[in-house]
């Protein structure tokens, strides 16, 4: 199941503030497996190219304002650590 831009933005925001994959799945109305897959894809894409560009594209759904920028930075830092 593909996530729309709004769901993807919400996924990044919630993961960035420490929510579990299961909690995120319940909040955005999908399965934990879909959340895990999307996070894996984002990580792979960020390792292939410019991580900032990957997250800028992912954040188009509305996360790229206010506190969302901080959440995205935290998420990027988490992904790059692994």
mmCIF file as gemmi writes it, N, C-alpha and C atoms, coordinates in Angstrom:
data_model
loop_
_atom_site.group_PDB
_atom_site.id
_atom_site.type_symbol
_atom_site.label_atom_id
_atom_site.label_alt_id
_atom_site.label_comp_id
_atom_site.label_asym_id
_atom_site.label_entity_id
_atom_site.label_seq_id
_atom_site.pdbx_PDB_ins_code
_atom_site.Cartn_x
_atom_site.Cartn_y
_atom_site.Cartn_z
_atom_site.occupancy
_atom_site.B_iso_or_equiv
_atom_site.pdbx_formal_charge
_atom_site.auth_seq_id
_atom_site.auth_asym_id
_atom_site.pdbx_PDB_model_num
ATOM 1 N N . UNK Axp A 1 ? 0.84 -1.185 0 1 0 ? 1 A 1
ATOM 2 C CA . UNK Axp A 1 ? 0 0 0 1 0 ? 1 A 1
ATOM 3 C C . UNK Axp A 1 ? 0.878 1.239 0 1 0 ? 1 A 1
ATOM 4 N N . UNK Axp A 2 ? 0.677 2.092 -0.955 1 0 ? 2 A 1
ATOM 5 C CA . UNK Axp A 2 ? 1.423 3.339 -1.024 1 0 ? 2 A 1
ATOM 6 C C . UNK Axp A 2 ? 0.759 4.376 -0.116 1 0 ? 2 A 1
ATOM 7 N N . UNK Axp A 3 ? 1.579 5.209 0.485 1 0 ? 3 A 1
ATOM 8 C CA . UNK Axp A 3 ? 1.064 6.283 1.325 1 0 ? 3 A 1
ATOM 9 C C . UNK Axp A 3 ? 0.951 7.554 0.495 1 0 ? 3 A 1
ATOM 10 N N . UNK Axp A 4 ? -0.067 8.36 0.778 1 0 ? 4 A 1
ATOM 11 C CA . UNK Axp A 4 ? -0.15 9.649 0.109 1 0 ? 4 A 1
ATOM 12 C C . UNK Axp A 4 ? 0.8 10.628 0.807 1 0 ? 4 A 1
ATOM 13 N N . UNK Axp A 5 ? 0.961 11.8 0.231 1 0 ? 5 A 1
ATOM 14 C CA . UNK Axp A 5 ? 1.921 12.782 0.757 1 0 ? 5 A 1
ATOM 15 C C . UNK Axp A 5 ? 1.618 13.167 2.196 1 0 ? 5 A 1
ATOM 16 N N . UNK Axp A 6 ? 0.353 13.296 2.521 1 0 ? 6 A 1
ATOM 17 C CA . UNK Axp A 6 ? -0.032 13.666 3.878 1 0 ? 6 A 1
ATOM 18 C C . UNK Axp A 6 ? 0.341 12.572 4.879 1 0 ? 6 A 1
ATOM 19 N N . UNK Axp A 7 ? 0.078 11.314 4.516 1 0 ? 7 A 1
ATOM 20 C CA . UNK Axp A 7 ? 0.429 10.201 5.398 1 0 ? 7 A 1
ATOM 21 C C . UNK Axp A 7 ? 1.943 10.09 5.572 1 0 ? 7 A 1
ATOM 22 N N . UNK Axp A 8 ? 2.67 10.282 4.489 1 0 ? 8 A 1
ATOM 23 C CA . UNK Axp A 8 ? 4.127 10.206 4.561 1 0 ? 8 A 1
ATOM 24 C C . UNK Axp A 8 ? 4.692 11.305 5.447 1 0 ? 8 A 1
ATOM 25 N N . UNK Axp A 9 ? 4.145 12.49 5.326 1 0 ? 9 A 1
ATOM 26 C CA . UNK Axp A 9 ? 4.583 13.592 6.186 1 0 ? 9 A 1
ATOM 27 C C . UNK Axp A 9 ? 4.293 13.294 7.649 1 0 ? 9 A 1
ATOM 28 N N . UNK Axp A 10 ? 3.113 12.761 7.906 1 0 ? 10 A 1
ATOM 29 C CA . UNK Axp A 10 ? 2.738 12.412 9.274 1 0 ? 10 A 1
ATOM 30 C C . UNK Axp A 10 ? 3.655 11.305 9.813 1 0 ? 10 A 1
ATOM 31 N N . UNK Axp A 11 ? 3.957 10.321 8.977 1 0 ? 11 A 1
ATOM 32 C CA . UNK Axp A 11 ? 4.873 9.251 9.367 1 0 ? 11 A 1
ATOM 33 C C . UNK Axp A 11 ? 6.219 9.829 9.806 1 0 ? 11 A 1
ATOM 34 N N . UNK Axp A 12 ? 6.775 10.718 8.997 1 0 ? 12 A 1
ATOM 35 C CA . UNK Axp A 12 ? 8.075 11.311 9.318 1 0 ? 12 A 1
ATOM 36 C C . UNK Axp A 12 ? 8.02 12.14 10.589 1 0 ? 12 A 1
ATOM 37 N N . UNK Axp A 13 ? 6.961 12.909 10.731 1 0 ? 13 A 1
ATOM 38 C CA . UNK Axp A 13 ? 6.824 13.748 11.921 1 0 ? 13 A 1
ATOM 39 C C . UNK Axp A 13 ? 6.747 12.885 13.182 1 0 ? 13 A 1
ATOM 40 N N . UNK Axp A 14 ? 5.897 11.867 13.15 1 0 ? 14 A 1
ATOM 41 C CA . UNK Axp A 14 ? 5.708 11.029 14.326 1 0 ? 14 A 1
ATOM 42 C C . UNK Axp A 14 ? 6.949 10.199 14.644 1 0 ? 14 A 1
ATOM 43 N N . UNK Axp A 15 ? 7.609 9.684 13.621 1 0 ? 15 A 1
ATOM 44 C CA . UNK Axp A 15 ? 8.832 8.916 13.863 1 0 ? 15 A 1
ATOM 45 C C . UNK Axp A 15 ? 9.918 9.83 14.424 1 0 ? 15 A 1
ATOM 46 N N . UNK Axp A 16 ? 9.966 11.045 13.918 1 0 ? 16 A 1
ATOM 47 C CA . UNK Axp A 16 ? 10.958 12.013 14.387 1 0 ? 16 A 1
ATOM 48 C C . UNK Axp A 16 ? 10.786 12.389 15.851 1 0 ? 16 A 1
ATOM 49 N N . UNK Axp A 17 ? 9.562 12.289 16.36 1 0 ? 17 A 1
ATOM 50 C CA . UNK Axp A 17 ? 9.346 12.619 17.775 1 0 ? 17 A 1
ATOM 51 C C . UNK Axp A 17 ? 9.287 11.37 18.647 1 0 ? 17 A 1
ATOM 52 N N . UNK Axp A 18 ? 9.625 10.218 18.042 1 0 ? 18 A 1
ATOM 53 C CA . UNK Axp A 18 ? 9.818 9.011 18.844 1 0 ? 18 A 1
ATOM 54 C C . UNK Axp A 18 ? 8.699 7.999 18.882 1 0 ? 18 A 1
ATOM 55 N N . UNK Axp A 19 ? 7.668 8.147 18.06 1 0 ? 19 A 1
ATOM 56 C CA . UNK Axp A 19 ? 6.596 7.163 18.053 1 0 ? 19 A 1
ATOM 57 C C . UNK Axp A 19 ? 7.107 5.853 17.466 1 0 ? 19 A 1
ATOM 58 N N . UNK Axp A 20 ? 6.547 4.738 17.93 1 0 ? 20 A 1
ATOM 59 C CA . UNK Axp A 20 ? 6.894 3.427 17.391 1 0 ? 20 A 1
ATOM 60 C C . UNK Axp A 20 ? 6.224 3.237 16.03 1 0 ? 20 A 1
ATOM 61 N N . UNK Axp A 21 ? 6.714 2.255 15.29 1 0 ? 21 A 1
ATOM 62 C CA . UNK Axp A 21 ? 6.099 1.953 13.997 1 0 ? 21 A 1
ATOM 63 C C . UNK Axp A 21 ? 4.63 1.566 14.159 1 0 ? 21 A 1
ATOM 64 N N . UNK Axp A 22 ? 4.313 0.802 15.187 1 0 ? 22 A 1
ATOM 65 C CA . UNK Axp A 22 ? 2.933 0.386 15.41 1 0 ? 22 A 1
ATOM 66 C C . UNK Axp A 22 ? 2.04 1.577 15.747 1 0 ? 22 A 1
ATOM 67 N N . UNK Axp A 23 ? 2.532 2.474 16.579 1 0 ? 23 A 1
ATOM 68 C CA . UNK Axp A 23 ? 1.75 3.667 16.934 1 0 ? 23 A 1
ATOM 69 C C . UNK Axp A 23 ? 1.488 4.524 15.695 1 0 ? 23 A 1
ATOM 70 N N . UNK Axp A 24 ? 2.503 4.661 14.865 1 0 ? 24 A 1
ATOM 71 C CA . UNK Axp A 24 ? 2.36 5.447 13.634 1 0 ? 24 A 1
ATOM 72 C C . UNK Axp A 24 ? 1.332 4.796 12.719 1 0 ? 24 A 1
ATOM 73 N N . UNK Axp A 25 ? 1.442 3.49 12.561 1 0 ? 25 A 1
ATOM 74 C CA . UNK Axp A 25 ? 0.508 2.761 11.688 1 0 ? 25 A 1
ATOM 75 C C . UNK Axp A 25 ? -0.937 2.98 12.125 1 0 ? 25 A 1
ATOM 76 N N . UNK Axp A 26 ? -1.182 2.882 13.415 1 0 ? 26 A 1
ATOM 77 C CA . UNK Axp A 26 ? -2.538 3.095 13.92 1 0 ? 26 A 1
ATOM 78 C C . UNK Axp A 26 ? -3.008 4.518 13.666 1 0 ? 26 A 1
ATOM 79 N N . UNK Axp A 27 ? -2.12 5.486 13.847 1 0 ? 27 A 1
ATOM 80 C CA . UNK Axp A 27 ? -2.483 6.898 13.665 1 0 ? 27 A 1
ATOM 81 C C . UNK Axp A 27 ? -2.818 7.22 12.205 1 0 ? 27 A 1
ATOM 82 N N . UNK Axp A 28 ? -2.033 6.68 11.257 1 0 ? 28 A 1
ATOM 83 C CA . UNK Axp A 28 ? -2.25 7.039 9.852 1 0 ? 28 A 1
ATOM 84 C C . UNK Axp A 28 ? -3.129 6.03 9.114 1 0 ? 28 A 1
ATOM 85 N N . UNK Axp A 29 ? -3.574 4.994 9.815 1 0 ? 29 A 1
ATOM 86 C CA . UNK Axp A 29 ? -4.517 4.052 9.221 1 0 ? 29 A 1
ATOM 87 C C . UNK Axp A 29 ? -3.91 3.056 8.257 1 0 ? 29 A 1
ATOM 88 N N . UNK Axp A 30 ? -2.769 2.496 8.618 1 0 ? 30 A 1
ATOM 89 C CA . UNK Axp A 30 ? -2.131 1.484 7.791 1 0 ? 30 A 1
ATOM 90 C C . UNK Axp A 30 ? -1.521 0.421 8.695 1 0 ? 30 A 1
ATOM 91 N N . UNK Axp A 31 ? -0.755 -0.476 8.137 1 0 ? 31 A 1
ATOM 92 C CA . UNK Axp A 31 ? -0.14 -1.537 8.938 1 0 ? 31 A 1
ATOM 93 C C . UNK Axp A 31 ? 1.285 -1.153 9.345 1 0 ? 31 A 1
ATOM 94 N N . UNK Axp A 32 ? 1.774 -1.828 10.358 1 0 ? 32 A 1
ATOM 95 C CA . UNK Axp A 32 ? 3.153 -1.617 10.807 1 0 ? 32 A 1
ATOM 96 C C . UNK Axp A 32 ? 4.126 -2.001 9.69 1 0 ? 32 A 1
ATOM 97 N N . UNK Axp A 33 ? 3.778 -3.005 8.897 1 0 ? 33 A 1
ATOM 98 C CA . UNK Axp A 33 ? 4.643 -3.437 7.805 1 0 ? 33 A 1
ATOM 99 C C . UNK Axp A 33 ? 4.791 -2.34 6.747 1 0 ? 33 A 1
ATOM 100 N N . UNK Axp A 34 ? 3.714 -1.623 6.472 1 0 ? 34 A 1
ATOM 101 C CA . UNK Axp A 34 ? 3.78 -0.52 5.51 1 0 ? 34 A 1
ATOM 102 C C . UNK Axp A 34 ? 4.676 0.594 6.047 1 0 ? 34 A 1
ATOM 103 N N . UNK Axp A 35 ? 4.536 0.899 7.329 1 0 ? 35 A 1
ATOM 104 C CA . UNK Axp A 35 ? 5.385 1.93 7.946 1 0 ? 35 A 1
ATOM 105 C C . UNK Axp A 35 ? 6.854 1.507 7.869 1 0 ? 35 A 1
ATOM 106 N N . UNK Axp A 36 ? 7.146 0.258 8.225 1 0 ? 36 A 1
ATOM 107 C CA . UNK Axp A 36 ? 8.52 -0.241 8.177 1 0 ? 36 A 1
ATOM 108 C C . UNK Axp A 36 ? 9.081 -0.163 6.756 1 0 ? 36 A 1
ATOM 109 N N . UNK Axp A 37 ? 8.278 -0.549 5.782 1 0 ? 37 A 1
ATOM 110 C CA . UNK Axp A 37 ? 8.7 -0.505 4.385 1 0 ? 37 A 1
ATOM 111 C C . UNK Axp A 37 ? 9.006 0.925 3.94 1 0 ? 37 A 1
ATOM 112 N N . UNK Axp A 38 ? 8.121 1.859 4.28 1 0 ? 38 A 1
ATOM 113 C CA . UNK Axp A 38 ? 8.323 3.25 3.883 1 0 ? 38 A 1
ATOM 114 C C . UNK Axp A 38 ? 9.591 3.832 4.517 1 0 ? 38 A 1
ATOM 115 N N . UNK Axp A 39 ? 9.828 3.516 5.782 1 0 ? 39 A 1
ATOM 116 C CA . UNK Axp A 39 ? 11.042 3.99 6.446 1 0 ? 39 A 1
ATOM 117 C C . UNK Axp A 39 ? 12.291 3.396 5.797 1 0 ? 39 A 1
ATOM 118 N N . UNK Axp A 40 ? 12.212 2.123 5.455 1 0 ? 40 A 1
ATOM 119 C CA . UNK Axp A 40 ? 13.34 1.464 4.782 1 0 ? 40 A 1
ATOM 120 C C . UNK Axp A 40 ? 13.62 2.12 3.432 1 0 ? 40 A 1
ATOM 121 N N . UNK Axp A 41 ? 12.556 2.375 2.661 1 0 ? 41 A 1
ATOM 122 C CA . UNK Axp A 41 ? 12.725 3.031 1.357 1 0 ? 41 A 1
ATOM 123 C C . UNK Axp A 41 ? 13.338 4.418 1.499 1 0 ? 41 A 1
ATOM 124 N N . UNK Axp A 42 ? 12.884 5.188 2.474 1 0 ? 42 A 1
ATOM 125 C CA . UNK Axp A 42 ? 13.439 6.523 2.69 1 0 ? 42 A 1
ATOM 126 C C . UNK Axp A 42 ? 14.92 6.44 3.051 1 0 ? 42 A 1
ATOM 127 N N . UNK Axp A 43 ? 15.267 5.483 3.891 1 0 ? 43 A 1
ATOM 128 C CA . UNK Axp A 43 ? 16.667 5.31 4.279 1 0 ? 43 A 1
ATOM 129 C C . UNK Axp A 43 ? 17.512 4.936 3.064 1 0 ? 43 A 1
ATOM 130 N N . UNK Axp A 44 ? 17.043 3.975 2.27 1 0 ? 44 A 1
ATOM 131 C CA . UNK Axp A 44 ? 17.783 3.562 1.076 1 0 ? 44 A 1
ATOM 132 C C . UNK Axp A 44 ? 17.955 4.72 0.112 1 0 ? 44 A 1
ATOM 133 N N . UNK Axp A 45 ? 16.892 5.477 -0.12 1 0 ? 45 A 1
ATOM 134 C CA . UNK Axp A 45 ? 16.96 6.625 -1.023 1 0 ? 45 A 1
ATOM 135 C C . UNK Axp A 45 ? 17.94 7.676 -0.507 1 0 ? 45 A 1
ATOM 136 N N . UNK Axp A 46 ? 17.954 7.89 0.805 1 0 ? 46 A 1
ATOM 137 C CA . UNK Axp A 46 ? 18.851 8.907 1.367 1 0 ? 46 A 1
ATOM 138 C C . UNK Axp A 46 ? 20.308 8.481 1.26 1 0 ? 46 A 1
ATOM 139 N N . UNK Axp A 47 ? 20.562 7.178 1.276 1 0 ? 47 A 1
ATOM 140 C CA . UNK Axp A 47 ? 21.937 6.689 1.146 1 0 ? 47 A 1
ATOM 141 C C . UNK Axp A 47 ? 22.42 6.72 -0.302 1 0 ? 47 A 1
ATOM 142 N N . UNK Axp A 48 ? 21.498 6.672 -1.25 1 0 ? 48 A 1
ATOM 143 C CA . UNK Axp A 48 ? 21.844 6.688 -2.678 1 0 ? 48 A 1
ATOM 144 C C . UNK Axp A 48 ? 22.153 8.094 -3.181 1 0 ? 48 A 1
ATOM 145 N N . UNK Axp A 49 ? 21.511 9.072 -2.606 1 0 ? 49 A 1
ATOM 146 C CA . UNK Axp A 49 ? 21.649 10.425 -3.116 1 0 ? 49 A 1
ATOM 147 C C . UNK Axp A 49 ? 21.762 11.414 -1.979 1 0 ? 49 A 1
ATOM 148 N N . UNK Axp A 50 ? 21.251 12.591 -2.198 1 0 ? 50 A 1
ATOM 149 C CA . UNK Axp A 50 ? 21.293 13.66 -1.21 1 0 ? 50 A 1
ATOM 150 C C . UNK Axp A 50 ? 20.157 13.465 -0.206 1 0 ? 50 A 1
ATOM 151 N N . UNK Axp A 51 ? 20.473 13.134 1.059 1 0 ? 51 A 1
ATOM 152 C CA . UNK Axp A 51 ? 19.412 12.91 2.048 1 0 ? 51 A 1
ATOM 153 C C . UNK Axp A 51 ? 18.466 14.094 2.192 1 0 ? 51 A 1
ATOM 154 N N . UNK Axp A 52 ? 18.99 15.287 2.103 1 0 ? 52 A 1
ATOM 155 C CA . UNK Axp A 52 ? 18.131 16.473 2.23 1 0 ? 52 A 1
ATOM 156 C C . UNK Axp A 52 ? 17.1 16.522 1.114 1 0 ? 52 A 1
ATOM 157 N N . UNK Axp A 53 ? 17.512 16.167 -0.087 1 0 ? 53 A 1
ATOM 158 C CA . UNK Axp A 53 ? 16.596 16.162 -1.223 1 0 ? 53 A 1
ATOM 159 C C . UNK Axp A 53 ? 15.498 15.121 -1.035 1 0 ? 53 A 1
ATOM 160 N N . UNK Axp A 54 ? 15.862 13.946 -0.544 1 0 ? 54 A 1
ATOM 161 C CA . UNK Axp A 54 ? 14.88 12.882 -0.292 1 0 ? 54 A 1
ATOM 162 C C . UNK Axp A 54 ? 13.826 13.369 0.688 1 0 ? 54 A 1
ATOM 163 N N . UNK Axp A 55 ? 14.262 13.973 1.769 1 0 ? 55 A 1
ATOM 164 C CA . UNK Axp A 55 ? 13.309 14.405 2.778 1 0 ? 55 A 1
ATOM 165 C C . UNK Axp A 55 ? 12.514 15.628 2.345 1 0 ? 55 A 1
ATOM 166 N N . UNK Axp A 56 ? 13.121 16.502 1.569 1 0 ? 56 A 1
ATOM 167 C CA . UNK Axp A 56 ? 12.353 17.633 1.042 1 0 ? 56 A 1
ATOM 168 C C . UNK Axp A 56 ? 11.194 17.144 0.184 1 0 ? 56 A 1
ATOM 169 N N . UNK Axp A 57 ? 11.446 16.137 -0.652 1 0 ? 57 A 1
ATOM 170 C CA . UNK Axp A 57 ? 10.371 15.582 -1.487 1 0 ? 57 A 1
ATOM 171 C C . UNK Axp A 57 ? 9.315 14.919 -0.621 1 0 ? 57 A 1
ATOM 172 N N . UNK Axp A 58 ? 9.736 14.21 0.408 1 0 ? 58 A 1
ATOM 173 C CA . UNK Axp A 58 ? 8.796 13.502 1.277 1 0 ? 58 A 1
ATOM 174 C C . UNK Axp A 58 ? 7.942 14.459 2.096 1 0 ? 58 A 1
ATOM 175 N N . UNK Axp A 59 ? 8.459 15.638 2.346 1 0 ? 59 A 1
ATOM 176 C CA . UNK Axp A 59 ? 7.766 16.58 3.215 1 0 ? 59 A 1
ATOM 177 C C . UNK Axp A 59 ? 6.788 17.491 2.501 1 0 ? 59 A 1
ATOM 178 N N . UNK Axp A 60 ? 6.64 17.332 1.218 1 0 ? 60 A 1
ATOM 179 C CA . UNK Axp A 60 ? 5.756 18.195 0.434 1 0 ? 60 A 1
ATOM 180 C C . UNK Axp A 60 ? 4.334 18.205 0.985 1 0 ? 60 A 1
ATOM 181 N N . UNK Axp A 61 ? 3.916 17.154 1.665 1 0 ? 61 A 1
ATOM 182 C CA . UNK Axp A 61 ? 2.554 17.06 2.179 1 0 ? 61 A 1
ATOM 183 C C . UNK Axp A 61 ? 2.237 18.007 3.315 1 0 ? 61 A 1
ATOM 184 N N . UNK Axp A 62 ? 3.148 18.882 3.71 1 0 ? 62 A 1
ATOM 185 C CA . UNK Axp A 62 ? 2.808 19.886 4.692 1 0 ? 62 A 1
ATOM 186 C C . UNK Axp A 62 ? 3.643 19.874 5.949 1 0 ? 62 A 1
ATOM 187 N N . UNK Axp A 63 ? 4.598 19.008 6.043 1 0 ? 63 A 1
ATOM 188 C CA . UNK Axp A 63 ? 5.402 18.941 7.255 1 0 ? 63 A 1
ATOM 189 C C . UNK Axp A 63 ? 6.478 20.026 7.3 1 0 ? 63 A 1
ATOM 190 N N . UNK Axp A 64 ? 6.809 20.6 6.185 1 0 ? 64 A 1
ATOM 191 C CA . UNK Axp A 64 ? 7.974 21.466 6.105 1 0 ? 64 A 1
ATOM 192 C C . UNK Axp A 64 ? 7.766 22.871 6.672 1 0 ? 64 A 1
ATOM 193 N N . UNK Axp A 65 ? 6.972 22.99 7.699 1 0 ? 65 A 1
ATOM 194 C CA . UNK Axp A 65 ? 6.811 24.275 8.368 1 0 ? 65 A 1
ATOM 195 C C . UNK Axp A 65 ? 6.914 24.085 9.87 1 0 ? 65 A 1
ATOM 196 N N . UNK Axp A 66 ? 7.31 25.126 10.55 1 0 ? 66 A 1
ATOM 197 C CA . UNK Axp A 66 ? 7.339 25.116 12.012 1 0 ? 66 A 1
ATOM 198 C C . UNK Axp A 66 ? 8.068 23.946 12.613 1 0 ? 66 A 1
ATOM 199 N N . UNK Axp A 67 ? 7.412 23.271 13.538 1 0 ? 67 A 1
ATOM 200 C CA . UNK Axp A 67 ? 8.02 22.154 14.259 1 0 ? 67 A 1
ATOM 201 C C . UNK Axp A 67 ? 8.346 20.995 13.342 1 0 ? 67 A 1
ATOM 202 N N . UNK Axp A 68 ? 7.704 20.919 12.203 1 0 ? 68 A 1
ATOM 203 C CA . UNK Axp A 68 ? 7.962 19.834 11.267 1 0 ? 68 A 1
ATOM 204 C C . UNK Axp A 68 ? 9.391 19.788 10.791 1 0 ? 68 A 1
ATOM 205 N N . UNK Axp A 69 ? 10.013 20.941 10.659 1 0 ? 69 A 1
ATOM 206 C CA . UNK Axp A 69 ? 11.403 20.979 10.218 1 0 ? 69 A 1
ATOM 207 C C . UNK Axp A 69 ? 12.297 20.313 11.254 1 0 ? 69 A 1
ATOM 208 N N . UNK Axp A 70 ? 12.026 20.558 12.516 1 0 ? 70 A 1
ATOM 209 C CA . UNK Axp A 70 ? 12.791 19.902 13.58 1 0 ? 70 A 1
ATOM 210 C C . UNK Axp A 70 ? 12.578 18.409 13.581 1 0 ? 70 A 1
ATOM 211 N N . UNK Axp A 71 ? 11.34 17.973 13.362 1 0 ? 71 A 1
ATOM 212 C CA . UNK Axp A 71 ? 11.04 16.54 13.319 1 0 ? 71 A 1
ATOM 213 C C . UNK Axp A 71 ? 11.759 15.884 12.147 1 0 ? 71 A 1
ATOM 214 N N . UNK Axp A 72 ? 11.794 16.564 11.011 1 0 ? 72 A 1
ATOM 215 C CA . UNK Axp A 72 ? 12.482 16.013 9.851 1 0 ? 72 A 1
ATOM 216 C C . UNK Axp A 72 ? 13.977 15.9 10.106 1 0 ? 72 A 1
ATOM 217 N N . UNK Axp A 73 ? 14.543 16.888 10.745 1 0 ? 73 A 1
ATOM 218 C CA . UNK Axp A 73 ? 15.972 16.842 11.063 1 0 ? 73 A 1
ATOM 219 C C . UNK Axp A 73 ? 16.284 15.686 12.009 1 0 ? 73 A 1
ATOM 220 N N . UNK Axp A 74 ? 15.412 15.475 12.994 1 0 ? 74 A 1
ATOM 221 C CA . UNK Axp A 74 ? 15.608 14.363 13.924 1 0 ? 74 A 1
ATOM 222 C C . UNK Axp A 74 ? 15.485 13.032 13.194 1 0 ? 74 A 1
ATOM 223 N N . UNK Axp A 75 ? 14.535 12.915 12.293 1 0 ? 75 A 1
ATOM 224 C CA . UNK Axp A 75 ? 14.341 11.69 11.541 1 0 ? 75 A 1
ATOM 225 C C . UNK Axp A 75 ? 15.545 11.413 10.66 1 0 ? 75 A 1
ATOM 226 N N . UNK Axp A 76 ? 16.046 12.428 9.999 1 0 ? 76 A 1
ATOM 227 C CA . UNK Axp A 76 ? 17.218 12.277 9.15 1 0 ? 76 A 1
ATOM 228 C C . UNK Axp A 76 ? 18.406 11.807 9.974 1 0 ? 76 A 1
ATOM 229 N N . UNK Axp A 77 ? 18.602 12.391 11.133 1 0 ? 77 A 1
ATOM 230 C CA . UNK Axp A 77 ? 19.703 11.988 11.997 1 0 ? 77 A 1
ATOM 231 C C . UNK Axp A 77 ? 19.567 10.526 12.413 1 0 ? 77 A 1
ATOM 232 N N . UNK Axp A 78 ? 18.353 10.079 12.736 1 0 ? 78 A 1
ATOM 233 C CA . UNK Axp A 78 ? 18.124 8.687 13.113 1 0 ? 78 A 1
ATOM 234 C C . UNK Axp A 78 ? 18.431 7.747 11.969 1 0 ? 78 A 1
ATOM 235 N N . UNK Axp A 79 ? 17.998 8.091 10.787 1 0 ? 79 A 1
ATOM 236 C CA . UNK Axp A 79 ? 18.216 7.225 9.636 1 0 ? 79 A 1
ATOM 237 C C . UNK Axp A 79 ? 19.686 7.113 9.274 1 0 ? 79 A 1
ATOM 238 N N . UNK Axp A 80 ? 20.403 8.202 9.393 1 0 ? 80 A 1
ATOM 239 C CA . UNK Axp A 80 ? 21.808 8.189 9.028 1 0 ? 80 A 1
ATOM 240 C C . UNK Axp A 80 ? 22.683 7.481 10.059 1 0 ? 80 A 1
ATOM 241 N N . UNK Axp A 81 ? 22.204 7.32 11.276 1 0 ? 81 A 1
ATOM 242 C CA . UNK Axp A 81 ? 22.946 6.6 12.308 1 0 ? 81 A 1
ATOM 243 C C . UNK Axp A 81 ? 22.983 5.101 12.053 1 0 ? 81 A 1
ATOM 244 N N . UNK Axp A 82 ? 21.935 4.581 11.439 1 0 ? 82 A 1
ATOM 245 C CA . UNK Axp A 82 ? 21.78 3.12 11.301 1 0 ? 82 A 1
ATOM 246 C C . UNK Axp A 82 ? 22.565 2.579 10.161 1 0 ? 82 A 1
